Amino acid sequence: MAQIQFKTKVRKLHEVDNTLSDYIELKRTVTRHDCDLKPYQHTYYNCDMFPAMLNRAYKAVTGSKEWIRLNQLPEGVTVDTSKFLAVVTVQLPENFR
């Protein structure tokens, strides 16, 4: 499966009930360099349409959100918070290839 990976900082969100929850900000646009596909793995990789196709698939998985709580991650999104910067991995749909 194709996936997108990028690093971001985990931030704190103050809730209404005076609790803190962790959240991350998602990238607004992704590029070819964020994706693990190689030119021979996708027909349109070297085409001008590929970034738009990649962003459409990315926004479909993330729900076009700008940020998400770590305890409410959508299906297909994983976050590794073991280091200073969190590594966000978004699994693209199978039909993207």
C-alpha positions in Angstrom: 0.0 0.0 0.0 1.1 3.5 -0.7 1.6 5.8 2.3 2.4 9.4 3.1 4.8 10.2 6.0 5.7 13.5 7.5 6.9 14.9 10.9 5.1 17.4 13.1 5.0 18.6 16.6 2.5 17.3 19.2 0.6 20.2 20.8 -1.7 20.5 23.8 -5.3 21.5 23.5 -7.2 23.0 26.5 -10.6 21.4 26.7 -13.8 23.0 28.1 -13.6 20.8 31.2 -10.1 22.1 32.0 -8.3 19.0 30.7 -5.5 18.8 28.2 -5.5 16.6 25.1 -2.8 16.1 22.5 -3.3 17.0 18.9 -1.3 17.3 15.7 -1.6 19.7 12.8 -1.9 18.0 9.4 -0.1 19.2 6.3 -2.2 21.3 4.0 -0.7 20.0 0.9 1.5 16.9 0.3 4.1 16.5 -2.4 5.7 13.6 -4.2 8.5 13.7 -1.6 6.0 12.9 1.2 4.8 9.8 -0.6 6.8 6.5 -0.6 5.8 5.7 -4.2 8.5 5.5 -6.9 8.0 6.6 -10.5 7.6 3.1 -11.8 4.9 2.3 -9.2 2.3 4.8 -10.4 1.3 5.6 -14.0 0.9 9.3 -13.4 3.9 9.9 -11.0 5.8 12.1 -13.4 2.6 13.8 -14.7 1.5 17.3 -13.6 -1.8 15.8 -12.3 -0.1 13.5 -9.7 0.1 16.1 -6.9 -3.6 16.9 -7.2 -4.4 13.1 -7.2 -2.2 12.6 -4.2 -3.8 15.5 -2.3 -7.3 14.3 -3.1 -6.5 10.8 -1.7 -4.8 12.4 1.4 -7.8 14.6 2.1 -10.2 11.7 1.7 -8.4 9.7 4.4 -7.9 12.6 6.8 -11.4 14.1 6.2 -10.0 17.5 5.0 -9.2 18.4 8.6 -6.4 20.8 9.6 -5.7 19.1 12.9 -6.8 15.9 14.7 -6.7 14.8 18.3 -4.4 11.8 19.0 -7.2 10.0 20.8 -9.6 10.4 17.7 -7.4 9.4 14.8 -9.3 8.4 11.6 -8.8 5.0 10.2 -5.7 4.8 8.1 -3.8 7.4 10.1 -1.1 6.4 12.7 1.1 8.6 14.8 4.4 7.6 16.4 5.1 9.9 19.3 8.2 8.2 20.6 10.6 11.0 19.6 10.5 14.8 19.8 8.7 15.2 16.5 5.8 12.8 15.9 5.9 10.8 12.6 2.5 10.8 11.0 1.7 8.0 8.6 -1.3 8.1 6.3 -2.2 4.9 4.4 -3.6 5.8 1.0 -6.6 3.8 -0.3 -5.8 0.7 -2.3 -7.5 2.1 -5.4 -4.9 5.0 -5.5 -2.4 2.8 -7.3 
